[in-house]
């Protein structure tokens, strides 16, 4: 069995042979997964200086090819202003694109942006819709977000308690924190 360039690149990353990894991943051409991983290497500075500008270009290429995680990472870059001018509206666009491509954590981020008014006016109902969708798709942290929204903003304490308990049953980390609830 012959491994593809992307797979050889992943194995090189696991061995921390970053120069070999970059060479293999670059030879994968327009493989969106390879572009994403190259972007992550540039973003993290693995075996090279941190280069958020290069990471952004690679994430954009990956996202153009339909990679939801690449679009999500672009949302992070624009939300944090890392290597680009901080722009919440652009971050929101990338998170939405990521969610459209099936990235569930991005749907949670869209909800957070609506809840906090980053890039859009505060809209708790839209935040709730996004978080319900993310939670239904398995994003456990969205249950916490919903619980917080209901407890502190919508005065729906029984529903907030139910959501926090549901999150606790699905997350070992949440179970450790549940004693504080």
The 8 nearest C-alpha neighbors of each residue, nearest first, counted from 0:
[[1, 2, 3, 6, 7, 4, 5, 10],
 [2, 0, 3, 4, 7, 6, 5, 8],
 [3, 1, 6, 7, 0, 4, 5, 8],
 [2, 4, 6, 5, 7, 1, 27, 8],
 [3, 5, 7, 27, 23, 6, 8, 24],
 [6, 4, 8, 24, 7, 3, 33, 27],
 [7, 5, 9, 8, 3, 4, 2, 10],
 [6, 8, 4, 10, 5, 9, 11, 2],
 [7, 9, 20, 23, 5, 11, 24, 6],
 [10, 8, 6, 12, 11, 7, 5, 13],
 [9, 11, 13, 7, 12, 8, 6, 14],
 [10, 12, 20, 8, 14, 16, 13, 9],
 [13, 11, 15, 9, 14, 10, 20, 17],
 [12, 14, 10, 15, 11, 9, 16, 8],
 [13, 15, 11, 12, 16, 10, 17, 9],
 [16, 14, 12, 13, 17, 11, 46, 20],
 [17, 15, 11, 14, 19, 12, 18, 20],
 [16, 18, 20, 46, 19, 15, 12, 21],
 [19, 17, 21, 20, 16, 22, 46, 11],
 [20, 18, 22, 17, 21, 16, 23, 11],
 [19, 21, 8, 17, 11, 23, 18, 22],
 [20, 22, 24, 18, 19, 23, 25, 17],
 [21, 23, 19, 25, 20, 24, 26, 18],
 [24, 22, 8, 26, 20, 4, 25, 21],
 [23, 25, 21, 27, 33, 8, 5, 26],
 [24, 26, 22, 27, 23, 21, 28, 33],
 [25, 27, 23, 28, 24, 22, 4, 5],
 [28, 26, 24, 4, 25, 5, 30, 29],
 [29, 27, 26, 30, 25, 24, 33, 34],
 [28, 30, 31, 27, 34, 33, 64, 61],
 [29, 31, 33, 32, 28, 27, 34, 5],
 [32, 30, 61, 34, 33, 64, 29, 66],
 [33, 31, 35, 34, 30, 36, 61, 66],
 [32, 34, 36, 24, 30, 35, 31, 5],
 [33, 35, 37, 31, 32, 61, 36, 57],
 [36, 34, 38, 32, 33, 37, 58, 69],
 [35, 37, 39, 33, 38, 34, 40, 32],
 [38, 36, 34, 40, 39, 35, 33, 41],
 [39, 37, 54, 35, 57, 41, 36, 40],
 [38, 40, 42, 36, 41, 37, 43, 35],
 [39, 41, 37, 45, 43, 38, 42, 44],
 [42, 40, 38, 50, 44, 54, 39, 49],
 [41, 43, 39, 51, 54, 40, 49, 44],
 [44, 42, 40, 45, 41, 49, 39, 50],
 [43, 45, 49, 48, 47, 41, 42, 40],
 [46, 44, 40, 47, 43, 17, 41, 48],
 [45, 47, 17, 44, 18, 48, 40, 16],
 [48, 46, 44, 45, 49, 41, 40, 17],
 [47, 49, 44, 50, 46, 41, 45, 43],
 [50, 48, 44, 42, 41, 43, 51, 47],
 [49, 51, 41, 53, 52, 42, 48, 54],
 [50, 52, 82, 54, 42, 53, 55, 49],
 [53, 51, 55, 82, 54, 50, 56, 83],
 [54, 52, 56, 55, 51, 50, 57, 41],
 [53, 55, 38, 51, 57, 41, 42, 52],
 [54, 56, 58, 52, 53, 57, 51, 59],
 [57, 55, 59, 53, 54, 58, 60, 52],
 [56, 58, 38, 54, 60, 59, 55, 34],
 [59, 57, 69, 61, 55, 60, 56, 35],
 [58, 60, 62, 56, 57, 61, 63, 55],
 [61, 59, 63, 57, 58, 62, 56, 64],
 [60, 62, 31, 58, 64, 66, 59, 34],
 [63, 61, 66, 65, 70, 69, 59, 64],
 [64, 62, 60, 65, 61, 59, 66, 70],
 [63, 65, 61, 62, 31, 66, 60, 29],
 [66, 64, 62, 63, 67, 61, 100, 31],
 [65, 67, 62, 61, 69, 68, 64, 31],
 [68, 66, 97, 100, 70, 69, 102, 71],
 [67, 69, 71, 70, 66, 72, 102, 97],
 [68, 70, 58, 62, 72, 67, 66, 71],
 [69, 71, 97, 62, 73, 67, 68, 93],
 [72, 70, 68, 74, 97, 73, 94, 69],
 [73, 71, 75, 69, 74, 70, 68, 76],
 [74, 72, 76, 70, 75, 71, 93, 77],
 [73, 75, 90, 93, 71, 94, 72, 77],
 [74, 76, 72, 78, 73, 77, 79, 71],
 [77, 75, 73, 81, 79, 74, 78, 80],
 [76, 78, 90, 80, 85, 74, 86, 79],
 [79, 77, 75, 90, 87, 76, 80, 85],
 [78, 80, 76, 81, 77, 85, 75, 86],
 [85, 81, 79, 77, 84, 83, 76, 78],
 [80, 82, 76, 79, 83, 51, 77, 85],
 [81, 83, 51, 52, 80, 76, 84, 50],
 [84, 82, 80, 81, 85, 77, 76, 52],
 [83, 85, 80, 86, 77, 82, 81, 79],
 [80, 86, 84, 77, 78, 79, 83, 87],
 [87, 85, 77, 89, 88, 84, 78, 90],
 [86, 88, 118, 90, 78, 89, 117, 91],
 [87, 89, 118, 91, 90, 86, 92, 119],
 [90, 88, 92, 91, 87, 86, 93, 77],
 [91, 89, 74, 87, 77, 93, 78, 88],
 [90, 92, 94, 88, 89, 93, 87, 95],
 [91, 93, 89, 95, 90, 94, 96, 88],
 [94, 92, 74, 96, 90, 95, 70, 91],
 [93, 95, 97, 91, 105, 74, 71, 96],
 [96, 94, 98, 92, 97, 93, 91, 99],
 [97, 95, 93, 99, 94, 98, 92, 100],
 [96, 98, 67, 70, 94, 100, 71, 95],
 [97, 99, 102, 95, 101, 106, 105, 100],
 [100, 98, 96, 101, 97, 95, 102, 67],
 [101, 99, 67, 97, 98, 102, 96, 65],
 [100, 102, 98, 99, 103, 67, 97, 105],
 [101, 103, 98, 67, 97, 105, 104, 100],
 [102, 104, 106, 105, 133, 101, 98, 138],
 [105, 103, 107, 106, 102, 108, 138, 133],
 [106, 104, 108, 94, 98, 107, 103, 102],
 [107, 105, 109, 98, 103, 108, 104, 133],
 [108, 106, 110, 104, 105, 109, 130, 133],
 [107, 109, 105, 111, 110, 106, 112, 104],
 [110, 108, 106, 112, 107, 111, 94, 105],
 [109, 111, 126, 129, 107, 113, 108, 112],
 [112, 110, 108, 114, 113, 109, 115, 107],
 [111, 113, 117, 109, 115, 110, 114, 116],
 [114, 112, 116, 110, 121, 126, 122, 111],
 [115, 113, 111, 123, 126, 112, 121, 116],
 [114, 116, 112, 113, 117, 121, 111, 120],
 [117, 115, 121, 120, 113, 119, 112, 114],
 [116, 118, 112, 119, 87, 115, 113, 88],
 [117, 119, 88, 87, 116, 91, 112, 120],
 [120, 118, 116, 117, 113, 121, 88, 112],
 [119, 121, 116, 122, 113, 118, 117, 115],
 [122, 120, 116, 113, 114, 115, 123, 119],
 [123, 121, 113, 125, 124, 114, 120, 126],
 [122, 124, 126, 114, 125, 127, 121, 113],
 [123, 125, 127, 126, 122, 128, 114, 113],
 [126, 124, 128, 127, 122, 123, 129, 113],
 [127, 125, 110, 123, 129, 113, 114, 124],
 [126, 128, 124, 130, 125, 129, 131, 123],
 [129, 127, 125, 131, 126, 130, 132, 124],
 [128, 130, 110, 132, 126, 127, 131, 106],
 [129, 131, 133, 141, 127, 132, 107, 128],
 [132, 130, 134, 128, 133, 129, 127, 135],
 [131, 133, 135, 129, 130, 134, 128, 136],
 [132, 134, 130, 136, 138, 135, 131, 103],
 [135, 133, 138, 137, 131, 136, 141, 132],
 [136, 134, 132, 133, 137, 131, 138, 130],
 [135, 137, 133, 134, 138, 132, 103, 131],
 [136, 138, 134, 135, 139, 133, 103, 141],
 [139, 137, 134, 133, 140, 141, 136, 104],
 [138, 140, 141, 142, 137, 166, 134, 169],
 [141, 139, 143, 142, 138, 144, 166, 134],
 [140, 142, 144, 130, 134, 143, 139, 138],
 [143, 141, 145, 140, 144, 139, 162, 166],
 [142, 144, 146, 140, 141, 145, 163, 147],
 [145, 143, 141, 147, 142, 146, 148, 140],
 [146, 144, 148, 142, 147, 143, 149, 141],
 [147, 145, 159, 143, 149, 162, 148, 144],
 [146, 148, 144, 150, 145, 149, 151, 143],
 [147, 149, 145, 152, 146, 151, 150, 144],
 [150, 148, 153, 155, 146, 159, 147, 154],
 [151, 149, 156, 147, 154, 159, 148, 155],
 [152, 150, 148, 149, 147, 154, 153, 155],
 [151, 153, 148, 149, 154, 150, 147, 155],
 [152, 154, 149, 155, 151, 150, 148, 156],
 [155, 153, 150, 149, 156, 152, 151, 148],
 [154, 156, 149, 153, 158, 150, 157, 159],
 [155, 157, 159, 150, 158, 154, 160, 149],
 [158, 156, 160, 159, 155, 161, 150, 149],
 [157, 159, 161, 160, 156, 155, 162, 149],
 [160, 158, 146, 156, 149, 162, 150, 157],
 [161, 159, 157, 163, 158, 162, 156, 164],
 [160, 162, 158, 164, 159, 163, 165, 157],
 [163, 161, 165, 159, 164, 146, 160, 142],
 [162, 164, 166, 160, 165, 161, 146, 143],
 [165, 163, 167, 161, 166, 162, 160, 168],
 [166, 164, 162, 168, 167, 163, 161, 169],
 [165, 167, 163, 169, 164, 168, 142, 139],
 [168, 166, 174, 173, 164, 170, 165, 169],
 [167, 169, 165, 166, 170, 164, 174, 171],
 [170, 168, 166, 167, 165, 171, 139, 173],
 [169, 171, 173, 167, 172, 168, 166, 174],
 [170, 172, 174, 173, 175, 169, 167, 168],
 [173, 171, 175, 170, 174, 176, 167, 177],
 [174, 172, 167, 176, 170, 175, 171, 177],
 [173, 175, 167, 177, 171, 176, 172, 170],
 [176, 174, 172, 173, 177, 171, 178, 167],
 [177, 175, 173, 174, 178, 179, 172, 180],
 [178, 176, 174, 180, 179, 175, 173, 167],
 [177, 179, 176, 180, 175, 174, 173, 167],
 [180, 178, 177, 176, 175, 174, 173, 163],
 [179, 177, 178, 176, 163, 160, 164, 174]]
